[in-house]
Amino acid sequence: MDDTPPKILGRPRARIKTMDAAVAFVKSKSAEVLAAKIAEVGAAEDAITTDSQVGDVPATGKVPRRSKPRKESHGLMPLHHPNRDFFLCDMFDYALKDDGVSMEAPIFSLSTKADTSIWHWESKDSLRAITVTPSVKGRATQFDKDLLIYVVSQMTEALNRERPDAQTRVVRFRVYDYLVSTNKPTGGKEYQRLQDALERLTGTRIKTNIKTGGVRVKELFGLIESATIVEKAPDDESMIAVEVTLSKWLFNAVQAHEVLTINPDYFRLRKPIERRLYELARKHCGDQTRFVIGVELLQDKCGSQSSLKEFRRALREVIEADTLPDYKLAIDNDKSQVVICMRDAKKLALNMAIKIPIRGGLAQ
């Protein structure tokens, strides 16, 4: 048996211990060993960034030299609104939601350029298929999806509070509130980008056999049926408030609570492929200890149109940057697989304690 460890990339100070975890994984083929090792690394990293930096000042009065703090960004976008306005607090202090069906099926383009080609995707079991036809503006992009996540989150919160307006497909919101909640600057360019996103979302048409809320929508539809600027600034043409009408397909998913909570740092991920990988990790791994998927199948689920070689390169860059919230990725080159593990060391250790068998039964 080849004992060469899978190539696992990560932060430099954790690489040695992470490689130990990789070797243990290959030798034992045990998910529990890999998860336990990663939990050990996570605990060690926490000690480096907290215990070594916090403590009482010695009697000499000299402050001990501190280790370099871990960079907050890790390649993430800056947090544009760390201190939100007071009147926004109640409005945004709830969980962000993403609809499960678009997390599963690769609907949105990963390209940053206008993608005007017709896109067709079919699951490996041939039970689910979707055809996306863009307008001349191009297919809706992974960044355009920010608007849908925001609207779905608003509607889900209304449902949870049993508000009557949750029963309508029409959602009205202030543009400024949307920009703040999705971690975008509030300059004039962002208003133009939102208008472009609305045009792509309404112009992108979908045909699918995938049901939402147990119902199949047979007609050709857009994720957003329509969008209207309902209020403009008095001194220019900037949007103040927008009204959108969701498609029946997406509305049915929200009404059936076919949504998942996502980490707010999703909006700080810079690359479309990073956002798509996070969605798949959240959808398939969730709160499990780990999830394993073949590289080719992962490429298919991402909706990447690049070559397999180029996709592997992009995947390695994401692993090296180590930016995904809640999850860590690793490549097992021998098996051509990607291992997704939860990042939280405490949750990982707790899952391990529940699942690892011991004499006389299961660990309590």
C-alpha positions as CSV (number, residue, x, y, z in Angstrom):
1,M,0.0,0.0,0.0
2,D,1.2,3.5,-0.9
3,D,1.7,5.5,2.2
4,T,2.0,8.8,0.4
5,P,-0.3,11.2,2.1
6,P,-3.0,13.1,0.2
7,K,-2.0,16.7,-0.6
8,I,-3.6,18.9,2.1
9,L,-3.0,22.6,1.9
10,G,-3.6,25.1,4.7
11,R,-2.1,27.7,6.9
12,P,1.7,27.3,7.3
13,R,1.8,27.0,11.0
14,A,-0.6,24.1,11.0
15,R,0.9,22.2,8.0
16,I,3.1,19.8,10.0
17,K,0.3,18.6,12.2
18,T,-2.1,18.6,9.2
19,M,0.2,16.3,7.3
20,D,0.2,13.9,10.3
21,A,-3.5,13.9,10.0
22,A,-3.2,13.1,6.2
23,V,-0.8,10.2,6.9
24,A,-3.1,8.8,9.5
25,F,-6.1,9.0,7.1
26,V,-4.3,7.1,4.3
27,K,-3.0,4.4,6.6
28,S,-6.2,3.7,8.5
29,K,-8.8,4.8,5.9
30,S,-10.6,6.0,9.0
31,A,-12.8,9.1,8.9
32,E,-12.7,9.2,12.7
33,V,-8.9,9.4,12.8
34,L,-8.8,12.3,10.2
35,A,-11.6,14.2,12.1
36,A,-9.8,13.7,15.4
37,K,-6.5,14.9,14.0
38,I,-8.1,18.0,12.4
39,A,-9.8,18.7,15.7
40,E,-6.4,18.5,17.4
41,V,-5.0,21.0,14.9
42,G,-7.9,23.4,15.4
43,A,-7.4,23.3,19.1
44,A,-3.7,24.0,18.7
45,E,-4.4,27.0,16.4
46,D,-6.8,28.4,18.9
47,A,-4.1,28.2,21.6
48,I,-1.7,30.0,19.3
49,T,-4.1,32.9,18.6
50,T,-5.6,33.3,22.0
51,D,-3.7,31.9,25.0
52,S,-0.3,33.2,23.7
53,Q,-1.8,36.7,23.3
54,V,-3.8,37.2,26.5
55,G,-2.6,37.2,30.1
56,D,-1.7,39.2,33.1
57,V,1.1,41.7,32.9
58,P,4.1,40.4,34.9
59,A,5.3,42.1,38.1
60,T,8.3,43.6,36.1
61,G,5.8,45.7,34.3
62,K,7.1,44.5,30.9
63,V,4.6,43.2,28.5
64,P,5.7,39.8,27.1
65,R,6.3,39.7,23.4
66,R,3.2,38.4,21.7
67,S,2.9,36.0,18.8
68,K,1.8,37.5,15.6
69,P,-2.0,37.6,15.5
70,R,-3.7,35.4,12.9
71,K,-4.7,37.6,10.0
72,E,-8.4,38.2,10.1
73,S,-9.0,38.3,6.4
74,H,-7.4,35.0,5.2
75,G,-8.1,36.4,1.7
76,L,-11.7,37.4,2.6
77,M,-13.1,40.7,1.6
78,P,-13.0,43.4,4.3
79,L,-15.9,43.7,6.7
80,H,-17.4,46.9,5.3
81,H,-20.0,47.5,8.0
82,P,-18.6,46.3,11.4
83,N,-20.8,48.8,13.3
84,R,-24.2,48.9,11.7
85,D,-26.6,51.8,12.1
86,F,-28.8,51.5,15.2
87,F,-32.0,51.3,13.2
88,L,-30.7,48.3,11.3
89,C,-30.0,46.1,14.3
90,D,-33.4,44.5,14.6
91,M,-33.8,44.2,10.9
92,F,-30.6,42.2,10.4
93,D,-30.2,40.2,13.6
94,Y,-31.5,37.0,12.1
95,A,-30.0,34.0,10.3
96,L,-29.3,34.3,6.6
97,K,-31.0,31.7,4.5
98,D,-30.1,30.0,1.1
99,D,-32.6,27.9,-0.8
100,G,-31.6,24.2,-0.9
101,V,-32.4,23.6,-4.6
102,S,-30.1,26.3,-6.0
103,M,-27.4,25.1,-3.5
104,E,-27.7,21.6,-5.0
105,A,-28.1,22.4,-8.8
106,P,-25.5,24.7,-10.4
107,I,-27.8,27.4,-11.8
108,F,-25.5,30.4,-11.6
109,S,-22.5,31.2,-13.8
110,L,-19.1,31.1,-12.2
111,S,-17.7,33.5,-14.9
112,T,-17.1,37.1,-14.2
113,K,-17.7,37.9,-17.8
114,A,-21.1,37.9,-19.6
115,D,-22.0,34.2,-20.2
116,T,-24.6,34.1,-23.0
117,S,-24.5,30.3,-23.7
118,I,-27.3,28.0,-22.8
119,W,-26.5,25.9,-19.8
120,H,-27.8,22.4,-19.2
121,W,-27.2,20.3,-16.1
122,E,-28.4,16.8,-15.2
123,S,-27.7,14.8,-12.1
124,K,-25.8,11.6,-12.3
125,D,-28.9,9.6,-11.6
126,S,-30.7,11.5,-14.4
127,L,-33.6,12.3,-12.1
128,R,-33.0,16.0,-11.9
129,A,-32.3,18.3,-14.8
130,I,-32.2,22.0,-15.4
131,T,-31.7,24.2,-18.5
132,V,-30.8,27.8,-18.1
133,T,-31.2,30.2,-21.0
134,P,-29.6,33.6,-20.5
135,S,-30.6,37.0,-22.0
136,V,-28.2,39.1,-24.0
137,K,-27.1,40.5,-20.7
138,G,-25.7,37.0,-19.8
139,R,-26.6,34.3,-17.3
140,A,-27.2,35.3,-13.7
141,T,-23.9,35.0,-11.8
142,Q,-22.9,33.5,-8.4
143,F,-22.6,37.1,-7.1
144,D,-26.1,38.0,-8.4
145,K,-27.4,35.3,-6.1
146,D,-26.7,37.6,-3.1
147,L,-30.0,39.4,-3.9
148,L,-31.9,36.1,-3.8
149,I,-30.3,35.1,-0.5
150,Y,-31.3,38.5,1.0
151,V,-34.9,38.2,-0.3
152,V,-35.2,34.5,0.8
153,S,-33.9,35.5,4.3
154,Q,-36.4,38.3,4.6
155,M,-39.3,36.0,3.5
156,T,-38.2,33.2,5.8
157,E,-38.1,35.6,8.8
158,A,-41.6,36.8,7.9
159,L,-42.8,33.2,7.9
160,N,-41.2,32.4,11.2
161,R,-42.9,35.5,12.7
162,E,-46.2,34.5,11.0
163,R,-46.5,37.8,9.3
164,P,-49.2,38.0,6.6
165,D,-46.9,39.6,4.0
166,A,-45.0,36.3,3.9
167,Q,-47.8,34.8,1.8
168,T,-47.0,37.0,-1.2
169,R,-44.3,36.6,-3.8
170,V,-43.6,40.4,-3.8
171,V,-40.8,41.7,-1.6
172,R,-39.9,45.4,-1.2
173,F,-36.6,46.5,0.3
174,R,-34.4,49.5,0.7
175,V,-31.2,49.2,-1.5
176,Y,-29.0,50.6,1.3
177,D,-30.3,47.9,3.7
178,Y,-29.5,45.2,1.1
179,L,-26.0,46.5,0.6
180,V,-25.2,46.6,4.3
181,S,-26.6,43.1,5.0
182,T,-24.6,41.6,2.1
183,N,-21.3,43.3,3.1
184,K,-21.2,45.6,0.1
185,P,-19.9,49.2,0.0
186,T,-22.6,51.9,-0.3
187,G,-21.1,53.9,-3.2
188,G,-22.7,54.7,-6.5
189,K,-21.1,51.8,-8.3
190,E,-22.9,49.3,-6.1
191,Y,-26.3,50.7,-7.1
192,Q,-25.4,50.2,-10.7
193,R,-24.2,46.7,-10.0
194,L,-27.5,45.9,-8.3
195,Q,-29.4,47.1,-11.4
196,D,-27.3,44.9,-13.6
197,A,-27.9,42.0,-11.3
198,L,-31.7,42.6,-11.5
199,E,-31.5,42.6,-15.3
200,R,-29.6,39.3,-15.4
201,L,-31.9,37.6,-12.8
202,T,-35.1,38.6,-14.6
203,G,-33.6,37.8,-18.0
204,T,-32.3,34.4,-17.1
205,R,-35.0,31.8,-17.9
206,I,-35.1,28.3,-16.4
207,K,-36.8,25.0,-17.4
208,T,-36.5,22.2,-14.9
209,N,-38.1,19.0,-13.6
210,I,-36.9,19.7,-10.0
211,K,-39.8,20.2,-7.6
212,T,-39.9,22.8,-4.9
213,G,-42.4,22.4,-2.0
214,G,-43.5,19.2,-3.7
215,V,-44.7,21.1,-6.8
216,R,-43.2,21.1,-10.2
217,V,-43.4,24.4,-12.2
218,K,-43.7,23.4,-15.8
219,E,-43.5,26.7,-17.6
220,L,-40.3,28.6,-18.5
221,F,-39.6,31.1,-15.7
222,G,-37.0,33.4,-14.2
223,L,-35.8,33.2,-10.7
224,I,-37.2,36.7,-10.3
225,E,-40.4,37.2,-12.3
226,S,-40.1,41.0,-12.3
227,A,-38.3,43.9,-10.6
228,T,-39.4,47.5,-10.2
229,I,-37.6,50.5,-8.9
230,V,-40.3,52.1,-6.7
231,E,-38.3,55.0,-5.3
232,K,-35.4,57.1,-6.6
233,A,-33.2,59.7,-5.0
234,P,-34.6,63.2,-5.4
235,D,-31.4,64.7,-6.9
236,D,-30.3,61.8,-9.2
237,E,-31.5,58.5,-10.7
238,S,-30.1,56.3,-7.9
239,M,-32.4,53.6,-6.6
240,I,-33.6,53.9,-3.0
241,A,-36.2,51.1,-2.9
242,V,-36.8,48.1,-5.1
243,E,-39.7,45.7,-5.4
244,V,-39.1,42.2,-6.7
245,T,-41.5,39.4,-7.5
246,L,-40.1,35.9,-6.9
247,S,-40.8,33.0,-9.2
248,K,-43.4,30.5,-8.1
249,W,-40.6,27.9,-8.1
250,L,-38.4,29.7,-5.6
251,F,-41.4,30.9,-3.6
252,N,-42.6,27.3,-3.2
253,A,-39.2,26.4,-1.8
254,V,-39.3,29.2,0.8
255,Q,-42.9,28.4,1.8
256,A,-41.9,24.7,2.4
257,H,-38.9,25.9,4.5
258,E,-36.5,24.2,2.0
259,V,-33.8,26.6,3.1
260,L,-30.5,26.3,5.0
261,T,-28.8,28.8,7.3
262,I,-25.5,30.1,5.9
263,N,-22.6,31.9,7.5
264,P,-22.6,35.7,7.0
265,D,-18.9,35.5,5.9
266,Y,-20.2,33.9,2.7
267,F,-20.6,37.5,1.5
268,R,-16.9,38.1,2.1
269,L,-15.7,35.3,-0.2
270,R,-14.0,36.9,-3.2
271,K,-14.3,34.2,-5.9
272,P,-17.4,32.6,-7.4
273,I,-15.8,29.2,-7.0
274,E,-15.3,29.8,-3.3
275,R,-18.9,30.7,-2.8
276,R,-20.1,27.7,-4.8
277,L,-17.8,25.3,-2.8
278,Y,-19.2,26.7,0.5
279,E,-22.7,26.1,-0.7
280,L,-22.0,22.5,-1.5
281,A,-20.1,22.0,1.8
282,R,-23.1,23.5,3.7
283,K,-25.6,21.4,1.7
284,H,-23.8,18.0,1.7
285,C,-21.6,18.1,4.8
286,G,-23.8,20.3,7.1
287,D,-23.1,19.2,10.7
288,Q,-21.6,15.9,9.8
289,T,-18.0,15.1,10.7
290,R,-17.0,14.9,7.1
291,F,-18.2,14.5,3.6
292,V,-16.2,12.9,0.7
293,I,-16.8,13.5,-3.0
294,G,-14.9,12.7,-6.2
295,V,-13.1,15.6,-7.8
296,E,-15.0,15.1,-11.1
297,L,-18.4,15.0,-9.4
298,L,-17.5,18.1,-7.4
299,Q,-16.6,19.9,-10.6
300,D,-20.0,18.8,-12.1
301,K,-21.9,20.1,-9.0
302,C,-20.0,23.3,-9.1
303,G,-21.1,23.9,-12.7
304,S,-17.5,24.6,-13.7
305,Q,-17.0,24.6,-17.5
306,S,-13.2,24.6,-17.3
307,S,-11.0,21.5,-17.9
308,L,-10.5,19.0,-15.1
309,K,-6.8,20.1,-14.8
310,E,-7.8,23.8,-14.5
311,F,-10.5,22.9,-11.9
312,R,-8.0,21.0,-9.8
313,R,-5.7,24.1,-9.9
314,A,-8.6,26.4,-8.8
315,L,-9.5,23.9,-6.1
316,R,-5.9,23.9,-4.8
317,E,-5.9,27.7,-4.6
318,V,-9.1,27.6,-2.6
319,I,-7.6,25.1,-0.2
320,E,-4.4,27.1,0.1
321,A,-6.3,30.3,0.9
322,D,-8.4,28.4,3.5
323,T,-11.2,31.0,3.4
324,L,-14.4,28.9,3.5
325,P,-16.4,29.6,6.7
326,D,-17.2,26.6,8.9
327,Y,-15.5,24.0,6.7
328,K,-12.0,22.9,5.7
329,L,-11.2,21.1,2.4
330,A,-8.4,18.6,1.6
331,I,-7.5,16.7,-1.6
332,D,-6.8,12.9,-1.5
333,N,-4.8,12.7,-4.8
334,D,-4.5,8.9,-4.7
335,K,-8.3,8.5,-4.8
336,S,-9.0,11.7,-6.7
337,Q,-11.4,12.8,-3.9
338,V,-12.0,15.9,-1.9
339,V,-12.6,15.6,1.9
340,I,-14.8,18.2,3.5
341,C,-14.6,18.5,7.3
342,M,-16.3,20.9,9.7
343,R,-13.9,23.6,10.9
344,D,-15.2,23.9,14.5
345,A,-12.9,21.8,16.6
346,K,-15.3,21.5,19.5
347,K,-18.2,20.3,17.3
348,L,-15.8,17.9,15.6
349,A,-14.7,16.5,18.9
350,L,-18.3,16.2,20.1
351,N,-19.3,14.3,17.0
352,M,-16.3,12.1,17.4
353,A,-17.2,11.4,21.1
354,I,-20.7,10.3,20.0
355,K,-19.7,8.2,17.1
356,I,-16.5,6.4,18.2
357,P,-17.4,2.9,19.5
358,I,-15.9,1.7,22.8
359,R,-16.1,-1.5,24.8
360,G,-19.6,-2.2,26.0
361,G,-21.3,0.2,23.6
362,L,-20.9,3.7,22.3
363,A,-19.0,6.6,23.9
364,Q,-21.4,8.7,25.9
